[in-house]
Amino acid sequence: MSIFIRPHESNNVFCFYEDIDNPNLIKTISYQLDTDGTIKSQWEKTSNLKQLLGAIKSIEAGKAELISEKNWQKLILNK
């Protein structure tokens, strides 16, 4: 399962997902988007539960939004 989170007023989207090879690990891909929605750059790293919970709290505080996988595809495909 993947969770896409986008901070408000940001061109970054963070994708948190469970590592297939090690289900006890959380990984994060950070995407930096151009103004037209194309991916300018990205990085991947091992994450932790504290970072995921921090991102979820940002949504709760109104500082970020949760993006569905379908809307993520629309965003990067500009459709």
Residue pairs with C-beta under 8 A, 6 or more apart in sequence:
1 17
1 18
2 15
2 16
2 17
2 69
3 15
3 16
3 17
3 52
3 55
3 66
4 13
4 14
4 15
4 66
4 67
4 68
4 69
4 71
4 72
5 13
5 14
5 15
5 16
5 55
5 56
5 58
5 59
5 64
5 65
5 66
5 67
6 12
6 13
6 14
6 64
6 65
6 67
7 58
7 63
7 64
8 62
8 63
8 64
8 65
11 32
11 33
11 34
11 35
11 40
12 30
12 31
12 32
12 33
13 30
13 31
13 33
13 67
13 72
13 75
14 28
14 29
14 30
14 31
14 55
15 28
15 29
15 30
15 31
15 72
16 26
16 27
16 28
16 47
16 51
16 52
16 55
17 26
17 27
17 28
17 29
18 25
18 26
18 27
19 25
19 26
19 27
19 46
25 46
26 46
26 47
26 48
26 49
26 51
26 52
27 44
27 45
27 46
27 47
28 44
28 45
28 46
28 47
28 51
29 42
29 43
29 44
30 42
30 43
30 44
31 39
31 41
31 42
31 76
32 39
32 40
32 41
32 42
33 39
33 40
33 75
33 76
34 40
36 78
37 75
37 76
37 77
37 78
38 76
38 78
39 76
55 64
58 64
59 65
59 66
67 75
73 79
